[in-house]
Amino acid sequence: MKREVLLLLRQRGGYVSGQEICGTLGVSRTAVWKTINSLKEEGYQIEAVQNKGYCLVSAPDVLTTAEIGSQLQSCWAGKALETHERLAFSTNLRAKQWADAGAPHGALVVADVQEGGKGRRGRAWVTPPPGVAVAMSLALRPTFSPMKASMLTLLAALAVRDGVSQVTGLVPVIKWPNDLALDGKKICGILTEMILEEEYIQYVVVGIGINVNEPSFPEEVKDKATSLRLAAGKSFPRAEIVARTMEAFERYYETFLETEDLSGIQEDYNHSLAGIGGPVRVITSSGGWQGTSLGIDADGSLLVRDEEGKVNAVNAGEVSVRGLYGYV
């Protein structure tokens, strides 16, 4: 009931009478009073004024089902929601467990702290202390071809860009295919995993990690990573970033389904693509080569013109962008 009470208080933006809360939620005054007191104990500042009711003054920076759910205005993305103070493994693994048990399309797992997080190619994702980062994984049940699933990573990148910019005013750039950066340093990583059943997608899990309120980073990563707090000089509410990101992902996903490619968002993505029109280095298992980034095509591949003038569609490997992560 905490989620519903917070939603009512946020929707009104002022005082809501106890009688109205009781009538809307179909509960007793005692139940409302207990819920309000429980929220206060969790750090919510709620004013109670006789003959006026309750007013939400401020909220703690927590990643609970009540806090995220009361801010979420999507139709399906994140509506089934599971939150954890700490996971002994990654949110991607928990989302896969939930999907195996029948989680619906759009089910979202969020953790304040995750241990055992990972990035692309099995790299470790540094576990931050409590209360500073966002770790979340979205379970999807698409009906399109498995060949198209990799494009979901690019949709997620745009969604994070929108969520971050709406809440903070900062506008990250996208490093193809799965990072976002500010001031030349990484603030977000995305890992998409697909589970197949014969030739069909059983489900896809899109994992997103965002550096939000970290005040500093370990020596080994401080030159390559930053946070929204470090970039802006102030902290931001993480639950609101989660909610706005899910709403944006839902919009981009619906656009994607119209054509089952990225033609509907290609221009928007390229507008935020780091290094477009400039030099990049493509690194594959067979070596590396230099070229000029021309942006993505409708299939999500990065178009790179090599030194001989040939345009190559890069759909695998690493791409280093000048000015990002120390690459010069």
C-alpha positions as semicolon CSV with decimal commas, in nm:
position;residue;x (nm);y (nm);z (nm)
1;M;0,000;0,000;0,000
2;K;0,300;0,232;0,037
3;R;0,329;0,251;-0,341
4;E;-0,036;0,355;-0,378
5;V;-0,020;0,615;-0,100
6;L;0,297;0,771;-0,242
7;L;0,141;0,774;-0,589
8;L;-0,164;0,964;-0,458
9;L;0,051;1,217;-0,271
10;R;0,271;1,274;-0,577
11;Q;-0,022;1,307;-0,816
12;R;-0,187;1,575;-0,601
13;G;0,131;1,769;-0,533
14;G;-0,027;1,911;-0,220
15;Y;-0,243;1,802;0,070
16;V;-0,463;1,493;0,038
17;S;-0,720;1,421;0,305
18;G;-0,710;1,096;0,492
19;Q;-1,071;1,039;0,389
20;E;-0,982;1,072;0,021
21;I;-0,695;0,824;0,059
22;C;-0,928;0,581;0,237
23;G;-1,195;0,613;-0,030
24;T;-0,955;0,587;-0,323
25;L;-0,769;0,285;-0,188
26;G;-1,063;0,121;-0,011
27;V;-0,886;0,096;0,324
28;S;-0,943;0,215;0,678
29;R;-0,810;0,533;0,838
30;T;-0,602;0,315;1,068
31;A;-0,438;0,147;0,768
32;V;-0,358;0,487;0,616
33;W;-0,214;0,615;0,944
34;K;0,007;0,305;0,981
35;T;0,130;0,338;0,622
36;I;0,213;0,708;0,665
37;N;0,405;0,634;0,985
38;S;0,594;0,350;0,817
39;L;0,693;0,581;0,532
40;K;0,814;0,841;0,782
41;E;1,031;0,577;0,947
42;E;1,187;0,506;0,608
43;G;1,291;0,869;0,567
44;Y;0,991;1,029;0,393
45;Q;0,901;1,375;0,522
46;I;0,520;1,387;0,525
47;E;0,332;1,674;0,686
48;A;-0,001;1,604;0,852
49;V;-0,230;1,905;0,905
50;Q;-0,573;1,882;1,062
51;N;-0,859;1,942;0,817
52;K;-0,614;1,942;0,526
53;G;-0,460;1,596;0,529
54;Y;-0,117;1,472;0,428
55;C;0,148;1,632;0,207
56;L;0,470;1,474;0,078
57;V;0,750;1,723;0,144
58;S;1,055;1,517;0,053
59;A;1,158;1,158;-0,021
60;P;1,475;0,965;0,058
61;D;1,701;0,846;-0,223
62;V;1,598;0,480;-0,210
63;L;1,538;0,212;-0,472
64;T;1,231;0,045;-0,324
65;T;0,924;-0,091;-0,500
66;A;0,714;0,184;-0,342
67;E;0,947;0,469;-0,442
68;I;1,008;0,355;-0,801
69;G;0,654;0,231;-0,859
70;S;0,495;0,556;-0,739
71;Q;0,692;0,751;-1,001
72;L;0,658;0,512;-1,295
73;Q;0,413;0,613;-1,569
74;S;0,481;0,341;-1,826
75;C;0,226;0,090;-1,952
76;W;0,435;-0,227;-1,918
77;A;0,805;-0,150;-1,870
78;G;0,875;-0,195;-1,499
79;K;0,513;-0,253;-1,399
80;A;0,616;-0,594;-1,264
81;L;0,886;-0,474;-1,027
82;E;1,124;-0,644;-0,787
83;T;1,374;-0,448;-0,577
84;H;1,665;-0,557;-0,357
85;E;1,889;-0,378;-0,111
86;R;2,169;-0,616;-0,205
87;L;2,205;-0,902;-0,452
88;A;2,486;-1,154;-0,410
89;F;2,491;-1,180;-0,790
90;S;2,392;-0,963;-1,085
91;T;2,049;-0,819;-1,160
92;N;2,075;-0,990;-1,500
93;L;2,099;-1,329;-1,332
94;R;1,805;-1,250;-1,103
95;A;1,598;-1,130;-1,402
96;K;1,677;-1,455;-1,584
97;Q;1,569;-1,656;-1,280
98;W;1,245;-1,458;-1,266
99;A;1,188;-1,499;-1,640
100;D;1,243;-1,874;-1,610
101;A;0,975;-1,874;-1,340
102;G;0,728;-1,692;-1,568
103;A;0,794;-1,321;-1,523
104;P;0,587;-1,112;-1,767
105;H;0,717;-0,898;-2,052
106;G;0,863;-0,581;-1,900
107;A;0,948;-0,728;-1,559
108;L;1,218;-0,517;-1,392
109;V;1,474;-0,609;-1,126
110;V;1,648;-0,322;-0,945
111;A;1,923;-0,349;-0,683
112;D;2,082;-0,085;-0,465
113;V;2,396;-0,300;-0,466
114;Q;2,476;-0,596;-0,689
115;E;2,774;-0,822;-0,651
116;G;2,908;-1,025;-0,940
117;G;2,798;-0,773;-1,200
118;K;2,957;-0,806;-1,541
119;G;2,997;-0,619;-1,866
120;R;3,064;-0,723;-2,222
121;R;3,315;-1,001;-2,288
122;G;3,293;-1,117;-1,927
123;R;3,448;-0,804;-1,779
124;A;3,369;-0,729;-1,415
125;W;3,142;-0,436;-1,329
126;V;3,277;-0,258;-1,022
127;T;3,036;-0,290;-0,729
128;P;2,977;0,055;-0,572
129;P;2,884;0,117;-0,208
130;P;2,514;0,134;-0,115
131;G;2,307;0,438;-0,203
132;V;2,493;0,573;-0,504
133;A;2,434;0,371;-0,823
134;V;2,156;0,209;-1,026
135;A;2,173;-0,157;-1,125
136;M;1,866;-0,283;-1,310
137;S;1,766;-0,551;-1,557
138;L;1,459;-0,558;-1,779
139;A;1,313;-0,891;-1,896
140;L;1,148;-0,887;-2,239
141;R;0,954;-1,151;-2,431
142;P;0,977;-1,039;-2,796
143;T;0,836;-1,233;-3,090
144;F;1,080;-1,103;-3,353
145;S;1,379;-1,292;-3,494
146;P;1,678;-1,359;-3,265
147;M;1,891;-1,180;-3,528
148;K;1,730;-0,852;-3,421
149;A;1,782;-0,883;-3,045
150;S;2,118;-0,702;-3,041
151;M;1,941;-0,382;-3,144
152;L;1,774;-0,369;-2,802
153;T;2,107;-0,254;-2,658
154;L;2,090;0,059;-2,873
155;L;1,730;0,125;-2,767
156;A;1,841;0,102;-2,405
157;A;2,123;0,350;-2,466
158;L;1,876;0,606;-2,599
159;A;1,642;0,539;-2,307
160;V;1,918;0,601;-2,052
161;R;2,017;0,919;-2,234
162;D;1,659;1,044;-2,209
163;G;1,612;0,936;-1,847
164;V;1,935;1,101;-1,737
165;S;1,875;1,424;-1,926
166;Q;1,516;1,461;-1,799
167;V;1,620;1,425;-1,436
168;T;1,960;1,596;-1,437
169;G;1,974;1,828;-1,738
170;L;2,296;1,654;-1,841
171;V;2,307;1,504;-2,191
172;P;2,535;1,199;-2,219
173;V;2,682;1,082;-2,547
174;I;2,651;0,722;-2,661
175;K;2,960;0,515;-2,726
176;W;2,856;0,243;-2,969
177;P;2,713;0,003;-2,890
178;N;2,658;-0,016;-2,515
179;D;2,809;0,270;-2,313
180;L;2,713;0,626;-2,225
181;A;2,968;0,891;-2,134
182;L;3,001;1,240;-1,987
183;D;3,317;1,451;-1,996
184;G;3,492;1,171;-2,186
185;K;3,425;0,916;-1,910
186;K;3,183;0,627;-1,874
187;I;2,864;0,673;-1,672
188;C;2,661;0,376;-1,795
189;G;2,712;0,026;-1,930
190;I;2,451;-0,198;-2,092
191;L;2,460;-0,577;-2,126
192;T;2,195;-0,761;-2,329
193;E;2,156;-1,137;-2,296
194;M;1,925;-1,361;-2,499
195;I;1,786;-1,703;-2,408
196;L;1,672;-1,913;-2,703
197;E;1,431;-2,204;-2,723
198;E;1,504;-2,388;-3,048
199;E;1,494;-2,106;-3,308
200;Y;1,282;-1,867;-3,105
201;I;1,354;-1,612;-2,834
202;Q;1,239;-1,734;-2,497
203;Y;1,332;-1,401;-2,340
204;V;1,587;-1,121;-2,352
205;V;1,735;-0,948;-2,046
206;V;1,869;-0,594;-2,083
207;G;2,098;-0,503;-1,793
208;I;2,176;-0,138;-1,721
209;G;2,425;0,003;-1,472
210;I;2,436;0,379;-1,413
211;N;2,686;0,574;-1,203
212;V;2,464;0,828;-1,031
213;N;2,588;0,963;-0,698
214;E;2,939;0,820;-0,659
215;P;3,164;1,089;-0,504
216;S;3,480;0,920;-0,634
217;F;3,614;0,608;-0,804
218;P;3,897;0,363;-0,734
219;E;4,237;0,456;-0,868
220;E;4,226;0,191;-1,141
221;V;3,910;0,331;-1,304
222;K;3,893;0,701;-1,208
223;D;4,040;0,813;-1,541
224;K;3,774;0,620;-1,735
225;A;3,462;0,645;-1,519
226;T;3,257;0,928;-1,374
227;S;2,915;0,980;-1,217
228;L;2,625;1,219;-1,265
229;R;2,712;1,373;-0,929
230;L;3,072;1,439;-1,031
231;A;2,960;1,585;-1,365
232;A;2,696;1,815;-1,217
233;G;2,830;1,886;-0,871
234;K;2,517;1,761;-0,695
235;S;2,326;1,441;-0,623
236;F;2,014;1,314;-0,800
237;P;1,717;1,088;-0,708
238;R;1,792;0,744;-0,848
239;A;1,434;0,616;-0,847
240;E;1,328;0,900;-1,077
241;I;1,608;0,813;-1,319
242;V;1,489;0,450;-1,321
243;A;1,129;0,557;-1,387
244;R;1,210;0,802;-1,667
245;T;1,444;0,548;-1,831
246;M;1,178;0,278;-1,832
247;E;0,921;0,516;-1,981
248;A;1,165;0,613;-2,256
249;F;1,258;0,251;-2,327
250;E;0,892;0,164;-2,368
251;R;0,849;0,443;-2,627
252;Y;1,157;0,340;-2,824
253;Y;1,061;-0,027;-2,811
254;E;0,715;0,046;-2,952
255;T;0,876;0,248;-3,233
256;F;1,119;-0,038;-3,299
257;L;0,832;-0,289;-3,329
258;E;0,676;-0,090;-3,614
259;T;0,963;-0,184;-3,850
260;E;1,170;-0,430;-3,642
261;D;1,477;-0,223;-3,717
262;L;1,624;0,108;-3,606
263;S;1,506;0,321;-3,896
264;G;1,262;0,505;-3,669
265;I;1,530;0,609;-3,419
266;Q;1,844;0,602;-3,635
267;E;1,869;0,980;-3,675
268;D;1,811;1,039;-3,306
269;Y;2,075;0,783;-3,210
270;N;2,333;0,927;-3,448
271;H;2,267;1,273;-3,306
272;S;2,398;1,146;-2,970
273;L;2,667;0,912;-3,104
274;A;3,013;0,993;-2,972
275;G;3,276;1,049;-3,240
276;I;3,045;1,056;-3,540
277;G;3,230;1,214;-3,832
278;G;3,561;1,169;-3,652
279;P;3,839;0,910;-3,619
280;V;3,777;0,574;-3,451
281;R;3,977;0,256;-3,411
282;V;3,802;-0,076;-3,470
283;I;3,947;-0,367;-3,274
284;T;3,854;-0,723;-3,367
285;S;3,991;-1,068;-3,289
286;S;4,203;-1,050;-3,604
287;G;4,355;-0,708;-3,530
288;G;4,267;-0,339;-3,553
289;W;4,225;-0,066;-3,811
290;Q;4,157;0,307;-3,827
291;G;3,862;0,476;-3,990
292;T;3,599;0,748;-3,975
293;S;3,265;0,693;-3,798
294;L;2,962;0,759;-4,017
295;G;2,696;0,659;-3,763
296;I;2,475;0,352;-3,738
297;D;2,263;0,194;-4,009
298;A;1,907;0,066;-3,967
299;D;2,038;-0,267;-3,835
300;G;2,244;-0,105;-3,561
301;S;2,583;-0,169;-3,719
302;L;2,839;0,111;-3,699
303;L;2,937;0,237;-4,043
304;V;3,308;0,313;-4,059
305;R;3,494;0,438;-4,367
306;D;3,843;0,289;-4,375
307;E;4,157;0,461;-4,501
308;E;4,095;0,326;-4,850
309;G;3,751;0,484;-4,868
310;K;3,550;0,164;-4,823
311;V;3,250;0,183;-4,588
312;N;3,236;-0,113;-4,352
313;A;2,940;-0,218;-4,138
314;V;3,090;-0,306;-3,800
315;N;2,863;-0,529;-3,594
316;A;3,111;-0,688;-3,354
317;G;3,432;-0,604;-3,172
318;E;3,544;-0,292;-2,986
319;V;3,545;0,062;-3,120
320;S;3,769;0,321;-2,956
321;V;3,653;0,680;-2,996
322;R;3,900;0,966;-2,976
323;G;3,846;1,166;-2,659
324;L;3,674;0,886;-2,469
325;Y;3,828;0,667;-2,196
326;G;4,174;0,810;-2,255
327;Y;4,194;0,723;-2,628
328;V;4,383;0,996;-2,817
